[in-house]
Amino acid sequence: MQSSLLGEVRAQLAAQAVRAAQVQKLAAAVYPKVKSWPLADRNRFCNELWKSGTDEEGNLAIYLYRHFRKQCASCEFHLFEKWIDRYVNNWGHCDGVAHYLISASIENEPELASLLPPWTASANRWKRRAAAVSLVHAARRGGHTALILEIAERMLPDEDDLVRKGVGWLLKDAYAAKPREVVRFLKLRSRQTPRIVLRIAAEKMSPADRTLCLHKR
């Protein structure tokens, strides 16, 4: 069953240049066929998609698993971490896994967020970015504020622009729910905070808060 569906999916993806919307539509068509599978079979199928190394099959694995977001918990969190460790090699896949799937696991089991801080020291740039991006949804709701600021502080010295942009995104969304905490955090660290982090974090700030945070000297 798995190999047959995998072959069918790959034939559809190979038949034409596939846009993201088409991959999303394909995932919706595949979902009814896999939703009753045992968890191990579902995960094995998604792993095979990732092993192809193509953007389209990686995206399909992400879109397909988004249909199971309400079921995502500790088991899935560790599965998604393995995807980042083994397969993710671009920011689109990183954000797809982190922003939609890991965040769903954390929403369903909030204690999983405590596993993210060690990722900030990873040699894998995508895992470091994922440490920030996985908490964006929580940041918008005002959740995990202390942890968000801890992760941001750990990554202020990071020299990778894509990681820095992830930190800026996290702080920008945290500001919407906890402006006082984010402004205080950035004011106290303005000298060591990379300009790109400050610029992104300040995008939705009030003029007064933006001035406070962007004034580095």
Secondary structure, 3 states (H helix, E strand, C coil): CHHHHHHHHHHHHHCCCCCHHHHHHHHHHHHHHHCCCCHHHHHHHHHHHHHCCCHHHHHHHHHHHHCCHHHCCHHHHHHHHHHHHHCCCCHHHHHHHHHHHHHHHHHHCHHHHHHCHHHHHCCCHHHHHHHHHCCHHHHHCCCCHHHHHHHHHHHCCCCCHHHHHHHHHHHHHHHHHCHHHHHHHHHHCCCCCCHHHHHHHCCCCCHHHHHHHHCCC
